[in-house]
Amino acid sequence: MLNNDAGSHDSESTRDSSTRKPSASVYLIFAALIVVVVVVCVWWFAYQRPHNKAVSDFNAATASVQAKNTELDTALARIGKLTKSNSEPLDSQTLLNAKHSIAAAKRQERSIGKIPSKTTDIEARTIELGRPLNYDAAIADLDKHRTALDASLRQMKQVTNPTADFVVSRLKGVPNVENPSPVTMTHDPNGNLNKPRSYVAAIYFASPEVDHSVFDTADVIDNGTDGGGQIEVYKTAADVQKRNTYLSAFDGGGMMDSGSHVVLGTMLIRTSRYLNADQQAALTAAIRSILIRL
């Protein structure tokens, strides 16, 4: 009898346990999980996802600008190498023009900068970076002035202390220039060949525009500059400038007039006093043109 009562009691306990409701702590945990999920969803869709898209768009805009900046930087580097060289151009204006072109191109170059931290700022910066960008005109201008500067640098090198053979070969192609003849140690009227700060080469030439009946000889070197003209070659710019200043003291001096004289690199282009001003100018220009021809 006692055993039956115990079994009945156990059965009732089991039924009560199976129908017992979850505790309040379970509901709290469940509610907390829901809140976390909602917060994560709100954070993702309202902040992180738009932020990630903004960063992606910014990176794409940056890549596009950087690619174009690289093209411009390449052109800047090419011309910059010339402007930073220690060599002097024949025409100093080509160097100034190149530097102005560089400055103008750099002003046009779009700066990328660091990515902002706020999504709205990233989006605004991306819009700025995405504005139309074209460096074609700037690059063309840089290349134009680079070419001009490069030519001028090479021309200066060509007319800086050239050999007598070079001068002679060029003079042979000048109209109204005949029989270009370099002086030698044994045939130098002035006797200054290779002396300190003096000429290292001197090439006399005749000109059919000069009346050679005034000369006692047909020797081009003996007739000197009066017979047509002369190219004096010096080692340095300082030496040729000193010589040019010296000759200037005799300009318009009648019998002492040494004719026209124009500095080109480390050379002095001289023409006969027996030529009129127009003839002197034309002959000088023709000689200069052929000496700087690349």
Buried (B, 14 or more C-beta within 10 A) or exposed (E): EEEEEEEEEEEEEEEEEEEEEEEEEEEEEEEEEEEEEEEEEEEEEEEEEBBEEBBEBBEEBBEEBEEBBEEBBEBBEBBBEBBEEEEBBBBEEBBBBBBEBBEEBEEEBBEBEEBBEEBEEBBEBBEEBBEEBEBEEBBEBBBBBBBBBBBBBBBBBBBBBBEBEBBBEBBEEBEBBBBBBBBEEEEBBEEBBEEEEBBBBBBBBBBEBBEBEEBEEEBBBBBBBBBBBBBBBBBEBEBBBEBBEEBEEBEEEEEEBBBBBBBBBBBBBBBBBBBEEEBBBBBBEBBBEBBBEE
